[in-house]
Amino acid sequence: MFNVEMYQEKKEKNYELVQKQLSALIEDETNRIANLSNAAALLNQFLDEINWVGFYLYEENQLILGPFQGLPACVRIPMGRGVCGTSAATKKTLRIEDVHQFPGHIACDAASRSEIVIPLMQNGKLIGVLDIDSPITNRFDEIDQYGLEKFAEILSKSL
């Protein structure tokens, strides 16, 4: 049985807790969709001031929408386009303070103002990206980036 967790520690400690929760959720599960779905739900409950969290999976040289929480989203994103496509093409985390200033931004949700995208890597190969949007400008900081990169690393091992 799962309960809503109230994260009341310092931000770093909260990220350690959500990483442990993720590890427990995926420990004995090998189904990729189940693990991505639970990871999206966990982050949606954990993070405040966000309006979309989910995954795009790398297939056929493009990103294809995977499990998510939020409004309906773009289904296919070409490599190198928008924040997700650029993160996937460079295999680097992108933390964007104001998405409207990002060249080629793809606006799936007009309410989004800031975004963080973390590549999901397995054995040096891209398997997808974790994408999180916020209606708040400059929502994500270095602590978020570090905590979410660790989260993505844990998750990638199960995919």
Contacts in CASP RR format, 6 or more apart in sequence:
PFRMAT RR
TARGET T0000
AUTHOR 0000-0000-0000
METHOD contacts of the structure
MODEL  1
MFNVEMYQEKKEKNYELVQKQLSALIEDETNRIANLSNAAALLNQFLDEI
NWVGFYLYEENQLILGPFQGLPACVRIPMGRGVCGTSAATKKTLRIEDVH
QFPGHIACDAASRSEIVIPLMQNGKLIGVLDIDSPITNRFDEIDQYGLEK
FAEILSKSL
4 45 0 8 1.000
5 17 0 8 1.000
5 21 0 8 1.000
5 45 0 8 1.000
5 46 0 8 1.000
7 14 0 8 1.000
7 17 0 8 1.000
7 18 0 8 1.000
7 46 0 8 1.000
8 14 0 8 1.000
9 17 0 8 1.000
11 143 0 8 1.000
11 144 0 8 1.000
12 143 0 8 1.000
12 147 0 8 1.000
14 46 0 8 1.000
15 143 0 8 1.000
15 146 0 8 1.000
15 147 0 8 1.000
15 148 0 8 1.000
15 150 0 8 1.000
15 151 0 8 1.000
18 42 0 8 1.000
18 43 0 8 1.000
18 46 0 8 1.000
18 151 0 8 1.000
19 147 0 8 1.000
19 150 0 8 1.000
19 151 0 8 1.000
19 154 0 8 1.000
21 42 0 8 1.000
22 38 0 8 1.000
22 39 0 8 1.000
22 42 0 8 1.000
22 151 0 8 1.000
22 154 0 8 1.000
22 155 0 8 1.000
23 154 0 8 1.000
25 35 0 8 1.000
25 38 0 8 1.000
25 39 0 8 1.000
25 42 0 8 1.000
26 35 0 8 1.000
26 38 0 8 1.000
26 39 0 8 1.000
26 154 0 8 1.000
26 155 0 8 1.000
26 158 0 8 1.000
29 35 0 8 1.000
29 38 0 8 1.000
29 158 0 8 1.000
30 158 0 8 1.000
32 158 0 8 1.000
32 159 0 8 1.000
33 66 0 8 1.000
33 67 0 8 1.000
35 155 0 8 1.000
35 158 0 8 1.000
35 159 0 8 1.000
36 54 0 8 1.000
36 55 0 8 1.000
36 66 0 8 1.000
36 67 0 8 1.000
36 155 0 8 1.000
36 159 0 8 1.000
37 67 0 8 1.000
39 55 0 8 1.000
39 67 0 8 1.000
39 130 0 8 1.000
39 151 0 8 1.000
39 155 0 8 1.000
40 53 0 8 1.000
40 54 0 8 1.000
40 55 0 8 1.000
40 67 0 8 1.000
40 68 0 8 1.000
40 69 0 8 1.000
41 69 0 8 1.000
43 50 0 8 1.000
43 53 0 8 1.000
43 54 0 8 1.000
43 69 0 8 1.000
43 130 0 8 1.000
43 132 0 8 1.000
43 151 0 8 1.000
44 50 0 8 1.000
44 53 0 8 1.000
44 69 0 8 1.000
44 70 0 8 1.000
47 53 0 8 1.000
47 132 0 8 1.000
49 134 0 8 1.000
49 135 0 8 1.000
49 136 0 8 1.000
49 139 0 8 1.000
50 132 0 8 1.000
50 133 0 8 1.000
50 134 0 8 1.000
50 139 0 8 1.000
51 70 0 8 1.000
51 71 0 8 1.000
51 109 0 8 1.000
51 111 0 8 1.000
51 112 0 8 1.000
51 133 0 8 1.000
51 134 0 8 1.000
51 135 0 8 1.000
52 68 0 8 1.000
52 69 0 8 1.000
52 70 0 8 1.000
52 71 0 8 1.000
52 73 0 8 1.000
52 108 0 8 1.000
52 109 0 8 1.000
52 112 0 8 1.000
52 131 0 8 1.000
52 132 0 8 1.000
52 133 0 8 1.000
53 68 0 8 1.000
53 69 0 8 1.000
53 70 0 8 1.000
53 130 0 8 1.000
53 131 0 8 1.000
53 132 0 8 1.000
53 133 0 8 1.000
54 66 0 8 1.000
54 67 0 8 1.000
54 68 0 8 1.000
54 69 0 8 1.000
54 130 0 8 1.000
54 131 0 8 1.000
54 132 0 8 1.000
55 66 0 8 1.000
55 67 0 8 1.000
55 68 0 8 1.000
55 120 0 8 1.000
55 128 0 8 1.000
55 129 0 8 1.000
55 130 0 8 1.000
55 131 0 8 1.000
56 63 0 8 1.000
56 64 0 8 1.000
56 65 0 8 1.000
56 66 0 8 1.000
56 77 0 8 1.000
56 84 0 8 1.000
56 88 0 8 1.000
56 128 0 8 1.000
56 129 0 8 1.000
56 131 0 8 1.000
57 63 0 8 1.000
57 64 0 8 1.000
57 65 0 8 1.000
57 66 0 8 1.000
57 127 0 8 1.000
57 128 0 8 1.000
58 64 0 8 1.000
58 88 0 8 1.000
58 126 0 8 1.000
58 127 0 8 1.000
58 128 0 8 1.000
58 129 0 8 1.000
61 79 0 8 1.000
62 76 0 8 1.000
62 77 0 8 1.000
62 78 0 8 1.000
62 79 0 8 1.000
63 76 0 8 1.000
63 77 0 8 1.000
63 78 0 8 1.000
63 79 0 8 1.000
63 84 0 8 1.000
63 85 0 8 1.000
63 88 0 8 1.000
63 128 0 8 1.000
63 129 0 8 1.000
64 75 0 8 1.000
64 76 0 8 1.000
65 73 0 8 1.000
65 74 0 8 1.000
65 75 0 8 1.000
65 76 0 8 1.000
68 131 0 8 1.000
70 109 0 8 1.000
71 108 0 8 1.000
71 109 0 8 1.000
73 108 0 8 1.000
73 109 0 8 1.000
74 106 0 8 1.000
74 108 0 8 1.000
77 84 0 8 1.000
77 85 0 8 1.000
77 88 0 8 1.000
77 106 0 8 1.000
78 85 0 8 1.000
79 85 0 8 1.000
79 88 0 8 1.000
79 89 0 8 1.000
80 86 0 8 1.000
80 88 0 8 1.000
80 89 0 8 1.000
81 104 0 8 1.000
81 106 0 8 1.000
82 102 0 8 1.000
82 104 0 8 1.000
82 105 0 8 1.000
82 106 0 8 1.000
83 94 0 8 1.000
83 96 0 8 1.000
83 99 0 8 1.000
83 102 0 8 1.000
83 105 0 8 1.000
83 106 0 8 1.000
83 115 0 8 1.000
83 117 0 8 1.000
83 131 0 8 1.000
84 106 0 8 1.000
84 117 0 8 1.000
84 129 0 8 1.000
84 131 0 8 1.000
85 117 0 8 1.000
85 129 0 8 1.000
86 94 0 8 1.000
86 117 0 8 1.000
87 93 0 8 1.000
87 94 0 8 1.000
87 117 0 8 1.000
87 118 0 8 1.000
87 119 0 8 1.000
87 129 0 8 1.000
88 117 0 8 1.000
88 119 0 8 1.000
88 126 0 8 1.000
88 128 0 8 1.000
88 129 0 8 1.000
91 119 0 8 1.000
91 121 0 8 1.000
91 126 0 8 1.000
92 119 0 8 1.000
93 116 0 8 1.000
93 117 0 8 1.000
93 118 0 8 1.000
93 119 0 8 1.000
93 145 0 8 1.000
93 148 0 8 1.000
93 149 0 8 1.000
94 115 0 8 1.000
94 116 0 8 1.000
94 117 0 8 1.000
95 115 0 8 1.000
95 116 0 8 1.000
95 140 0 8 1.000
95 141 0 8 1.000
95 144 0 8 1.000
95 145 0 8 1.000
96 102 0 8 1.000
96 114 0 8 1.000
96 115 0 8 1.000
96 116 0 8 1.000
97 114 0 8 1.000
97 137 0 8 1.000
97 138 0 8 1.000
98 113 0 8 1.000
98 114 0 8 1.000
98 137 0 8 1.000
98 138 0 8 1.000
99 105 0 8 1.000
99 107 0 8 1.000
99 112 0 8 1.000
99 113 0 8 1.000
99 114 0 8 1.000
99 115 0 8 1.000
99 133 0 8 1.000
100 113 0 8 1.000
102 115 0 8 1.000
109 133 0 8 1.000
111 135 0 8 1.000
112 133 0 8 1.000
112 134 0 8 1.000
112 135 0 8 1.000
113 134 0 8 1.000
113 135 0 8 1.000
113 136 0 8 1.000
113 137 0 8 1.000
113 139 0 8 1.000
114 133 0 8 1.000
114 134 0 8 1.000
114 136 0 8 1.000
114 137 0 8 1.000
114 138 0 8 1.000
114 139 0 8 1.000
114 140 0 8 1.000
115 131 0 8 1.000
115 132 0 8 1.000
115 133 0 8 1.000
115 134 0 8 1.000
115 140 0 8 1.000
116 131 0 8 1.000
116 132 0 8 1.000
116 140 0 8 1.000
116 144 0 8 1.000
116 145 0 8 1.000
116 148 0 8 1.000
117 129 0 8 1.000
117 130 0 8 1.000
117 131 0 8 1.000
117 132 0 8 1.000
118 129 0 8 1.000
118 130 0 8 1.000
118 145 0 8 1.000
118 148 0 8 1.000
118 149 0 8 1.000
118 152 0 8 1.000
119 126 0 8 1.000
119 128 0 8 1.000
119 129 0 8 1.000
119 152 0 8 1.000
120 126 0 8 1.000
120 127 0 8 1.000
120 128 0 8 1.000
120 129 0 8 1.000
120 130 0 8 1.000
120 152 0 8 1.000
120 155 0 8 1.000
120 156 0 8 1.000
120 159 0 8 1.000
121 127 0 8 1.000
121 156 0 8 1.000
122 156 0 8 1.000
122 157 0 8 1.000
122 159 0 8 1.000
127 156 0 8 1.000
127 159 0 8 1.000
130 148 0 8 1.000
130 151 0 8 1.000
130 152 0 8 1.000
130 155 0 8 1.000
132 140 0 8 1.000
132 148 0 8 1.000
134 140 0 8 1.000
END
